[in-house]
Every structure is written in C-alpha cells, then in structure tokens.
Amino acid sequence: MKTFKESFDIIIEKKMKLPSGEKVVKELSRLGKKKNVNAVISKKGSKFNLYVDGQMVDGFKDEKSADKALKEFIKVMGI
C-alpha cells in the first residue's frame, strides 16, 4: 500500500513530466512576489536537479545547495 506522500509524488512527477529515473524530493509552490512561481527539486542518482516552472535550471550535489540556488534565482530574476 502506498502512502499519501508516495501517491502525491507520483502525481507531481506525471504533471511535471520529469525524465525517467528522477524522483521528486521537494516541491515548492507560490514563490516570488506575485506568488505564481512553482519549483521542484528532484533527484537522479546522487545529483539534484532544480526545475522552475517546468524548466530545468541546473544540477547540484545536494538538496541544500539546490534550495539556496532557488532562493538566489528568484531574487536575481526579480520574480
């Protein structure tokens, strides 16, 4: 039996159309000044990928650096 979190992650993966083998680690929504930006941090192997509004931004070595880069990306882009 799948837990709620596992079921929810499957729905997010289908919605985002992540490449095969990637698992959602963290989903953040309602980011930015207008609260209209969605971000997903996914993991494939030992690499963490950051997606903002469905577009891959970059790959990182750990979740903490991906989260930090997301905050800086939003600040720099003025979203």
Backbone hydrogen bonds in HBPLUS format (Angstrom, degrees):
<---DONOR---> <-ACCEPTOR-->    atom                        ^
c    i                          cat <-CA-CA->   ^        H-A-AA   ^      H-
h    n   atom  resd res      DA  || num        DHA   H-A  angle D-A-AA Bond
n    s   type  num  typ     dist DA aas  dist angle  dist       angle   num
A0007-SER N   A0003-THR O   3.06 MM   4  6.32 162.6  2.09 152.5 157.3     1
A0008-PHE N   A0004-PHE O   2.84 MM   4  6.02 159.1  1.89 153.2 159.5     2
A0009-ASP N   A0005-LYS O   2.87 MM   4  6.06 156.8  1.92 150.7 156.8     3
A0010-ILE N   A0006-GLU O   3.10 MM   4  6.33 150.9  2.19 143.7 150.8     4
A0011-ILE N   A0007-SER O   3.16 MM   4  6.48 154.8  2.22 145.7 152.0     5
A0012-ILE N   A0008-PHE O   3.03 MM   4  6.34 158.6  2.07 150.5 156.1     6
A0013-GLU N   A0009-ASP O   2.91 MM   4  6.11 161.5  1.94 150.1 155.0     7
A0014-LYS N   A0010-ILE O   3.01 MM   4  6.22 156.7  2.06 148.2 153.9     8
A0015-LYS N   A0011-ILE O   2.93 MM   4  6.11 157.6  1.98 148.1 154.9     9
A0016-MET N   A0012-ILE O   2.83 MM   4  5.99 161.2  1.87 155.8 160.3    10
A0017-LYS N   A0013-GLU O   2.86 MM   4  5.69 130.1  2.11 135.0 148.1    11
A0018-LEU N   A0013-GLU O   3.41 MM   5  5.66 153.2  2.48 142.8 150.4    12
A0022-GLU N   A0019-PRO O   3.29 MM   3  6.05 158.9  2.34 140.7 141.5    13
A0023-LYS N   A0043-LYS O   2.96 MM  20  5.31 161.0  1.99 143.7 148.1    14
A0043-LYS N   A0023-LYS O   2.78 MM  20  5.31 154.0  1.85 148.9 157.4    15
A0025-VAL N   A0041-ILE O   2.78 MM  16  5.60 162.2  1.81 151.2 156.0    16
A0026-LYS N   A0041-ILE O   3.10 MM  15  5.11 160.1  2.14 143.1 145.9    17
A0041-ILE N   A0026-LYS O   2.79 MM  15  5.11 168.8  1.81 157.8 161.3    18
A0028-LEU N   A0039-ALA O   2.76 MM  11  5.06 173.1  1.76 153.4 155.8    19
A0039-ALA N   A0028-LEU O   2.69 MM  11  5.06 171.1  1.69 163.7 164.7    20
A0031-LEU N   A0037-VAL O   3.01 MM   6  4.91 167.9  2.03 140.2 143.2    21
A0037-VAL N   A0031-LEU O   3.33 MM   6  4.91 152.5  2.41 137.1 137.7    22
A0035-LYS N   A0032-GLY O   3.36 MM   3  5.03 150.8  2.45  92.2 100.4    23
A0033-LYS N   A0079-ILE O   3.04 MM  46  6.06 137.8  2.23  94.1 106.6    24
A0053-ASP N   A0038-ASN O   2.78 MM  15  5.23 168.1  1.80 161.3 164.8    25
A0040-VAL N   A0051-TYR O   2.86 MM  11  5.15 156.5  1.92 146.6 153.3    26
A0051-TYR N   A0040-VAL O   2.85 MM  11  5.15 165.3  1.88 159.5 163.7    27
A0042-SER N   A0049-ASN O   2.88 MM   7  5.22 161.6  1.92 151.5 156.8    28
A0049-ASN N   A0042-SER O   2.78 MM   7  5.22 155.9  1.83 141.9 150.3    29
A0044-LYS N   A0047-LYS O   2.93 MM   3  5.48 164.8  1.95 161.9 166.8    30
A0047-LYS N   A0044-LYS O   3.16 MM   3  5.48 164.7  2.18 127.6 128.5    31
A0048-PHE N   A0060-PHE O   2.85 MM  12  4.98 173.9  1.86 152.3 152.3    32
A0060-PHE N   A0048-PHE O   2.58 MM  12  4.98 155.2  1.64 153.4 161.9    33
A0050-LEU N   A0058-ASP O   2.99 MM   8  5.66 162.3  2.02 168.7 173.7    34
A0057-VAL N   A0050-LEU O   2.67 MM   7  5.51 175.6  1.67 164.9 166.2    35
A0052-VAL N   A0055-GLN O   2.86 MM   3  5.35 154.6  1.92 154.5 150.6    36
A0055-GLN N   A0052-VAL O   3.08 MM   3  5.35 168.3  2.10 116.5 119.1    37
A0066-ALA N   A0062-ASP O   3.28 MM   4  6.56 150.8  2.37 144.4 152.7    38
A0067-ASP N   A0063-GLU O   2.94 MM   4  6.17 155.8  2.00 151.5 157.6    39
A0068-LYS N   A0064-LYS O   3.00 MM   4  6.21 156.4  2.06 146.0 152.7    40
A0069-ALA N   A0065-SER O   2.94 MM   4  6.05 154.8  2.01 141.0 147.8    41
A0070-LEU N   A0066-ALA O   3.00 MM   4  6.19 146.3  2.11 141.4 150.2    42
A0071-LYS N   A0067-ASP O   3.21 MM   4  6.53 159.3  2.26 147.3 151.0    43
A0072-GLU N   A0068-LYS O   3.11 MM   4  6.40 157.7  2.16 147.0 153.2    44
A0073-PHE N   A0069-ALA O   2.79 MM   4  5.92 154.1  1.85 147.0 154.7    45
A0074-ILE N   A0070-LEU O   3.02 MM   4  6.25 161.1  2.06 152.7 156.2    46
A0075-LYS N   A0071-LYS O   3.12 MM   4  6.29 153.9  2.19 140.3 147.6    47
A0076-VAL N   A0072-GLU O   2.85 MM   4  6.04 164.6  1.87 156.2 159.6    48
A0077-MET N   A0073-PHE O   2.94 MM   4  5.98 165.2  1.96 150.0 154.5    49
A0078-GLY N   A0074-ILE O   3.10 MM   4  5.98 124.2  2.43 132.4 144.4    50
A0079-ILE N   A0074-ILE O   3.33 MM   5  5.53 148.9  2.43 147.9 154.3    51
